[in-house]
């Protein structure tokens, strides 16, 4: 079985469809950990709705995505872990498909479906809904079953992340020193690759990703977001000696 870690902030609409798909789509009785990174009251109705099927880790205050993800992993009961953003939708039999794709010493990426063209050329582009209100879960499950194929290739290094908890801890997890959540995932994938792990992508399993569905921000919040993103890129350069780079062919982050 799998321990699923879903950090969430204050987007209850996407969290709702995320949890529904995870619970209704699973084959086994997995551990599903929802890490509430502040704003519990905003998410309370959704969390109460699925309380019999999930474990809730309430951070009480906003600790940031990196801290929330790491704490979620620390609470994982199983060695196989899956880290998923709350704006993802799970395919049918996601756990069975992932377990069949599992390889020791690998960081495995289930492929994604997005409604708009992506910088990641491996993603399947199909508009099945740009937000939870226009999304049809059953239609997605039917579509995903049609396009799945039993194929692994060395082009991982994107979310979601499926791997061993032991390997996650061995490479140090997500670096909480970053001033925000930008390029931290690239930092993590770089550490995995440098440690000798295989960075694989499976097409036996596709998650849907709404993309840019989030809380409305004030002009001041938007400006602060830009500043924090720039600071994250600068911190990556401070840490690794150069800015984050991306190989579009295999998604490698190797320097």
N, C-alpha and C positions, 0 to 999 in steps of 0.2 A: 504494500500500500504506500501511499504518498502523503507527505505533509505539504499542504499548500499554504503559502504565505501571501496574503493580499493586504498590502498597506493601503489605507484609505484616509482621505482628508475631509472634504466637505462637498462631495458629489453623490448624494444618496440615490439619484436616479440611475446613474451608471452602476453603482454598487449593487443595486437591486437586481438588474439583469445579469450582472456578473455572478452573483451568488446563486440566483435561480438556475443559471446554466451549469454552474459547477456542481450543484447538488442534484438536479434532475438528470444531468448528463453523465454522472459517474457510474461506473460498473461496480466498484467496490466501496467499502465504507471508509473513506479517506479522512484524514485530519485536515480540517479547513480552518486556518487561523486568520482572523480579520484583525489587523493591527490598526486601531483607531488613533490616528496621529492628531489628537485634539478634536474639538467640535463634536463631542459624543452626542450631544442633544440634537444636532443637525441630522445625525445618522440613526438616532434611536429607533424610529419607526421601522426602518429596514432591518436593523440588527435584531429587534424583537421578533420580526416576521420569521427570521431564520434561526432563532436562538437554539432550537433543538438540534440543529445540524452543524453548527459552527462553534468555534472557541473564540472568545473576544479578548483581545489584549488591549486594554484601555491605557494609553499613555498619559491621559489627563491633560497634558499640555502638548503643543506642537513641537515635536523634537526633530522633525525633518525626516525626509524619505530614507536617508542612509541609516539613521538610528532605528527607525521603525522597521526597516527590512532586517537589519541584524538581530534585533530583539525577537522578531518573528521567527527567524531561523533558530535562535537559541532555544525556543520553545517547541521546536519540531520533535515529534516522538519517533518518526521514521527517518532512516538515513537518506531515502530518496526524497528530495525537496523540489518544489515547483514554486517559483516566484513570479507572480502575475500582477500587473497593474489593474486597478479597479475599473478601468475603461476597456477592459478586454472581455470577450464573451467566449465561453468554453464550448468546444465541439462535443458531439455525442461520443460517449465512450472514450473521453480524453485520457483517463487514467490507464485503461487497457492499451491504448495506442502508444502512450508514452513509455510504459513499462516494456512493451515489445521493442521499442527503439533504444532502450537504455544500453549504454556501454560503459564499462568501468573506466575511470580516468578520463571521462569526457564531460564537457559542458555542452548540453544539447539544447538547441533552439527549435521549438515547434514553429512552423512557418505561420505567417500572418496574412489575413485578408484585410485590406483597407479600401475605403470608398474612393480615395483620390490617389493619383500617382505619388510614388514614394522614392526617396533616395536609395532605398534598399531594393535592388532589382529582382531579388528573389521573391518579394511579396506578390501575392495575387491581388490584382486590383479589380474589385467588383463592388459596386454600390448597393449594399443590402440594407442601407439605412445609415444616416449620418449622426443619429442620436437615438436614445432608447425609445422615444415616442414613435419613430418611423421604422423601427427595427422589428422584424418578424423572426423570432427564435427558431420556429419550426422550419421556416424557409431556409434559414442559414444552415441548420443541421442537414437538411436535404441536399443543399448545394455542396456542403463540405464533404459529404459522403461521396459525391460524384467526382470531386477533384482530387481526393486523397490518393496517394500512391506510396508504395513501400520503397522509399528511397532515402538514403542518407548521403549527404555530401559535406565537404569541409568548408562551409560558408556560414558558420554560426555567428556568434557575437552580436545578437540582437535579443531583446526580450520577446516572450517570457524565457525564463531560465530553468532548466531541468537538469539536476546534477545530484551528486552525493553531498550530504551535509558535511561529512568529513572533509571532502575536497574544498567546500566553501570556506570552512574554518581554517583549513591549511593555508589558503592564499590570503586570509585576513578579512574576508567578507567585503562589504562596501566601506570605503574610506570615509569615516565621519568627520575628517578634517576639512573637507570641502565646504565652502560657504553656501552651497546650494546643491540642487540635484542634477545640474547639467554636467555632462561628460563623466559623471561618476560611474555610470554603467560601462563606458568605454575604458575607464581606468580598471574596472574589475575584469573585463574581458582580456585586457592586456596582461594583467597579473596571471590569469589562468593560462594564457598562451605561453608566457615566459616560464611558468612552472612545469611546462611540458604536457599540459592537457590538450586533448583533441577538441577542436571547436567545430561541432557538427550541427547540421540542420536536418530535421526530419520533415518529410512531406506526407507522412502518414497521419499528421495531425495539424490542423489549421485553426488558430484562434482569430476571432474577429476583433478589430481594433477601431474604435470610433474616431480617434485622432482629434486632439484639441477640444474635447468636451470638458469644460471646466467652469469654475466659478467666475462670474463677471468681476473684473477688477477695475478700480478707480484709476484715473490717469497717473496718480502718484504710485499706486501699486504696480502698474505696468512699467513705469520708469524704474522702480526699484528692482523689478524682475530682470530688466535689461542689464542693470548694473551688476546684479548677482551672477547672471549668466557670464558676463565678461570676466568677473572675478574667478569663476570656476575654471575658465579656460586659462587664465593667468596662473592659477594654482597648479593646474596640470603641467604647465610649462615649468613652473618652479620645481615641481616634484620630479619630472621626467627629463627636463632639459630641452624640451621643444613642445610646440602646441600639438593638441590631439589631431591625429591623422586617420583617415578612413580609406581603406582599399575597397572600391565598389565591386570588385570581382568576387572577393571572398570575405569581405567585411573585416579583414584583419586590422588590428590596431597596433601591430608590431612597429616599433620605432625604427 
